[in-house]
Amino acid sequence: MNWIYRQISEEELIFQLCCRVMTEEFIRNTIAYVKTYGTLWRVVETTARVDGALAGMKAGQSYRIIICDEIRRDEDTGELGYRSVPEFESPSSYSCPLHFLDMVPDVLNPLWRNRVRAFHEGEKRFQHSFKNAVVPAMVG
């Protein structure tokens, strides 16, 4: 997916990415989001409004996906850039909140989900290793 750059604040970009979208064919809601490590993680639920509008779904049927929005600012122009990568396209980041995996029961990318779990397990080990660390006193 290509990067999209715009003259916009980060707050406005997040608002626009998370806002409800309603068309004659579907309704798309961001039901949860978290910004971490320069990445916006979203759980998006899309509901068909008419039969067949979404991959053969009937009106009223919904599906959920996890979307990774990578965010960065262009140093030359000052524009804010983002690219949205859904779970099935293997986001390059693994900082997705673990509870998002439970919110989206349809596993579209088992390898990526395993890497997300490993990322969080590594964070726990890292935090635990420093929990009882002793900082030596400065001798001057």
N, C-alpha and C positions, 0 to 999 in steps of 0.2 A: 504494500500500500504506500502511496506517495504521501509526502508531507504537505499539509495545507497551512499557509502562513497568512496571518491577518493582523491588522492594527487593532488590538483588543486587549483588555486586561485579562489576567488569569481568572479572576472571579467571574467575569462575563463569559469567558470561554466555558468554564465549568457549568455555569448556569445554562448556557445554550446546549451543551452536550447532554445535560441531565433533564432538560425540560420535556414535558409531555408532547408527543406528536400525534395528531389525529387527522386521518384522511378518511375518504369514503370507504377505503378498503381495510384499514387497520388502525389500531391504537397502540402506540409504543410508550411505555412508562419506564423510567429508571426507578427501580424499587429500592436500590441501595447503592451507595457510592462511597469511596474512600480515596483520598489522595495520599500517596506515600512514595518516597524515593523518586520524585519527579514524574510520577505516573498516576493517572486517574483510573481507578478500577470501578467498573459499573456492572451491576446485574440489571439487565434489561428484559422486560417482559413485553411481548408483542401479542396482541389479541386480534384475531380476524374479525372483521365486521360483516363480511359477506362470504358466502360459500365459495371456496376455490381461490380466494384472493391471495392466500399465502400457501404455496406448495401443497395445494389440495386440501387445506384445512377447512373445516366447517365454521360457519359464523359462531363466535363465542369461544372457540378453542384458542388456547394460548401456548406459547413456548417461551422459555427463558434462555438467555445466553450470558456469558461473561465477556465483557469487552475491556481491553487494555488500551487506554488512550495515553500514548507517550507524548509528553509536552516538553517543548524547549523554546528558548528565545533566540532568534537570529542576532548575533553580535553586531553585524553590520547595519541591518535595517531596524533593529529593535522590535520587529514583528514577532508575534507569538505563533509558534507552529505546533501542530499536533498531527498524529496519525492514529486511527482507530484500528486495532487488531483484535478480532474476535478469537475466542478460545480455539476454534477449529483451524485457525491459521497459525497456531503456535506462537503466541507472544514471546518476545525475547526476554521478558522480565518474569520473575517467579515470585514477586512480593505480593501477589494476590492474597487478600485476607482469606484465611482458611474457611471461615464460615460462609464465604461466597460459594465454595464448592458444594456445601450442603444445600444452599439455596437454589442451585441449578443441578437437579438430579440427573439430567441427561448428560452423560459423559461423552463429550465430543472429541476429546484428546487425552487419553489416559496417560501417555508419556509426559505431557506437559503438567498434568495434575500431580503426578508422582514427583516431578521436579519442584513444584510449589510446596508440597509437603516436606521434601528434603531441605528446601531453603529455610522453612520455618523451624525445622528440627535443628539445623545448623545454627540459627539465631538463638534458640534456647540454650544450646550447648555453650555458645560464645558468652551469652549473658551470665550463665551459671558459673563459668570459669572465672569471671571477674567479680562475682557477687561477694566473695569472701577474700578478695585480694587485699594485700597489705601494701600501702604506699609508703616507701621509705621516706624518712624525714630528711629534709634538706640540711646539710651541714655547711655552715658558712663561716 
